[in-house]
């Protein structure tokens, strides 16, 4: 749940809250109520006032979206909006439990199955860990925060669409889920990142290429640790989920001093996690 995130209806799809667009801040449980024109999905902006309640840490410079008709805004619904894929396609690629509709399933509702809720929350944190780590690497290599987030999100979106397209091209095969703890998958993803980053013309690839291997290794280690969470709201789980924030800090330090990347991104060492 994101506390004090800004939710609005983006009537002109420009990513900015305009005077005629209704907006509201979420409460401590990430809940909001908003009244406006029908047929629009939610857009959420996070800033220095936004707190991720599952970690107790700030989550800034992130944009989340959900299709019209959704009751939940999450990493999964954001990928749906970014890719144009269906709820079933995105849920399958992300490895969400069977029957989970990302546009309506809230893992923090009291009446949901605890094991299903935990599985969804861990996947959400692994997605956001991956996106925000890549975002920090791109921003540290010269892009502004908005462009860096877009590159990171679009790259994950391309990876997801590739999985769906592979299945459509061969109808006899099922859609393969993406594994954000797998070295091969992360290598493919960071290759996509470099292609997406090249489109902006604002990224210093000398810096990015110097730190990217350590960024990959750290993402894998943190996502593995997140996968070990055994309770959706325990202090231990908060600490595991909070590793994402520490990873961002380390990547920023590495981008400032890329030649010492290994000493800056200590989460690239499994033992240090």
C-alpha positions, 0 to 999 in steps of 0.5 A: 500500500502506498500512503500519500500517493497522488491519484488522478484521472488523466483526461488528456493523457499527458501525465500531468495533473491539470486543473480540470482533472480530479485528484486525491492523495491516498490514505495510510492504507493506500485507499482512495476515492475519486469522482470524475468522468467515466471511462478513465483509468487511474494514474498514480504519481509518487513523490518525496511525500509517498511512503510504501507502507510495506517497507516504511520507506519513501517511494518517489518518481514512480508512475503507476496506472490501471485500466478503466474499471480497475479497483487496484493500481499495481505494478501488474496493472501498470504493465497492462497499460504499458503493453496493451496486454490483457489481464490474463496475459500479464498475470500468466507472464508475471507468474501470478497464482491461478485465478488472480485478476490483477485489476481487482485482487488486493493482497491486503484485503482481510478476506483473501487467501494468505498464501495467494496474497503473499505470492502476489505481493512478492511478485509485485516487489520483485517487479518494482525492485527490478524497475526502480533499480534499472531506473536508478542506473539509467538516471545515474547515467544521465537521463532525467527521472521521468525518462529513466522510469519510462525506459525501465518500465518499457523494457520490462514491458517489451520483455513481457510482450516478447513472452506473449508473442512467442506463445502466439507464434506457436499456439501449441505452447503455453505462455512462459512466465518471466523469472526475475531471479534468473541470470539469463532473463536479467541479461536479456532484460538489460539488453532491452534496456540498452536499446530503449535507453539509446532512443533518448540520446541522453544516456552515458553508456560508458557509465551504464555499461560499467555498472550494469553487470553489478546491477544485474547481479544485485537485482537477482540477489534482492529478488531471491531474498524477497522470494524468501518472505514468509509473511505479507506484513512481518518485520522480517518481510518489511526488511526483505522488501526494503532491500529494494530501497537500499539497492537504489541507494547503492546504484546511485553511488555506483553511477557517481563512481562507476569505476568502483561499482563493485564496492558500491553495489554490495548487494551484488554479493549474495553473502552481503544480502 
